[in-house]
Amino acid sequence: MRLLLSAFAPELGPLAVDTPPGWEVATVGVGAVSAAAATSALVLDRWPEAVVFLGTCGRYDQRLPLFECLWATEAIATSLEELRGGAYRPGIERRRWTASLPGALPGHAVVVPPAITCTAEGAAQLASLGPVEHLELTGVFEACRLAGVPCGAALVVVNDVGPEAQAQWTANHAEGSRRLVERLRATGFFGEA
């Protein structure tokens, strides 16, 4: 059995009610801490052969178009304060996680700040680390790493990071999630006949 996760059910798109054979679905909540705790509990309870996270993300700049689907090759934990030099992480703290499961979509690094970035200036600074922002991925990747379960993530760009992000996300997240599932199905990722 493989496990499909998302922050909340709408980001599973049609898979929330039409789960492919051999897969189970679950939600892990919003934010890295909630995602880590819930993913750990799910993995320990179900011991899947692999975990795939599906979700939405915001783009920092124009490198990726809206509704672009991607595979997260790396999740990077950081904050604006770190980039500005006003904060730091201890040297022994993990800051980067590499996907341990190959994907069928173009690969990109994903920046995971502790909260949604709501300024164009902040987006421009974080863009030096990757093209998109997402909130849960470091938690999911860490939980799977600790359990020794291969993990990957497919995301869809649904908004620009900045002051209009919430309105764009609200308008686009359901359609983006539907497109992400459609794109993954078209690649044969779920092994459906």
N, C-alpha and C positions, 0 to 999 in steps of 0.2 A: 504494500500500500504506500502511496505517495500522498503527501499532505499539501493542500493549497491553502495558503493563509492570506488574509487581508486585514487592514485596520478595522473595517466595518463592512457589513454584507454588501452594500451597493458597489463596492470596489471589486467584488467577485464577478460583477456583470451577470450574464446569463448562467454562469457556473454555480451560482448560489442555489439554483433550482434544477439545473441540468448538469450534474457533476459527471465527468467522464469516468468510465469503468476503471477501477484500480486506484482511484483518487478519493480522498475525503476532504471536506472544506471546514474551515474554522476561522474565527476572527480573533484578533489579538489586542484590540484597542489602539488608541491614538498615542503616539509618542514612543520614544525608544525604551523608556523604563517599563511601561505597560507591555510593550511588545516583547521585551526580553522575558519578563515574568510569565506572560501567557504562553509564549513559544516554548519556554522551558517545561512548563506544566504539560502542554500538549505532547511534546516530544517524549517526555518520560512516561506519559500515559499510553501513547499509541506506538511508539518506536517505529516511525515511518522509515522507509528506505531512502527517502529524500524529502526535502521541504522546498516549496516554491512560493514566494511571496508575490502577490499581485497588488499593484497600487497606482496611484496618481502622483505626479510630481509637477513642480513649477520650474520654468526655465529662467536662467539668469540673463541670457542674451539671445541673439537670433541664430545661434549655431544649430539649434534644432527647431523645427516648425511645431506649431501646436498640433496635437494628436499624433506626434511621432511616438512610435513604440520602441522601447530599448530594453536591453539586458544590462543589469547593474553588474559591472565587472569588479567594482570596488566600492565599498561604503566608507566614507571619511567623516569621522566625528570632529567637529570644530565649532568655533563661534566667531562672531565679529570681534569680540574683545580679544580673542587669541590673535587674530590677524592684525589687529591694531596694536598689539603689544601690551594691552591692559590686563591680560590674564595668561596663564600658562597651565599646561598639564604636567604632572610629574613624569619624568623620563620613563618610568616603568609602566605607565598607563598605555594600553593599546589605543591607537587612534585610527587604524586602518584595518579593514577586513576585506579579503578577496573572496569573490564568489567561488565556491568549491563545486559548483554544478555548471556545466556548460549550457549555454542558451542558444536559441534559434533566431535571436534578434541582434541588431547592431549593438555592440558593447560600448558603455560609457561609465565613467566614474560618477558616483552620486555623493553629494555633500549632505551631511546630516547634522544640522545645527540643533541646539536645544529648543528652539522655538521658530515659528515662521518669520522669515525676514520680510519686513514691510516697507523698506525704502529702496529706491533705485540705487543709492550710494552703497548700501549694504550688498545688494545683488551684484554690483560691479566688483566689489572686493572679493566676494565669495566665488565669483566666476573664475578666478585664477586657479581654483582647485578642481572644478568640474562644471559641466554645463547645466546641471539640474540640482534641485533641492528636494529632499524627502525627509520625513520625520521618524519613521520606524525602523529603517533598515539595519542600523548598527545593532539594535537590540535583537532582532531576528537572527542576524548573522552570528552574533556572539553566543546566543543560546544554542544554536546548531553546532558551532565550533566546539563548545564545551561538551556537548553530547556526542560528538563525532559523527554527526549526520550531515551528508552533503546538502548544500543549500544554494539557492539562486533566487533572483528576483527579476520580474518583468514589470516595467513601469510605462506609463503613458503620460506625455506632457499635456497638461490641460490648462495651464495658466502661466502668465508672466509673473515672476517674483517681484513684488513691489506693492505700491499702494492700492492697485486694482485687483490684487491676487484673489481675495475672497469672493468678489463678484464674479470673476472669471471662473474660479473653481466651481462655484455654485451652478453656474450656467453650463459648464462643460464636463463635470466629473462623471456623470452617468453615461453620456455618449462616449467619452474617452475610455471608460471601463469596458463598454460594449465593443469598441474597436480593438482594444487590446486582446480580448478573448478571441475575437474574430481572427485577428492576425496570428495569434498563437495556434489556433485550430488550423489555419491555412498552411502552417509550416509542418503540421503533423506532430507538434510538440506533445500533445496529450496521448498519442498512440491510438487515436480513434480510427476506426476503419472507414 
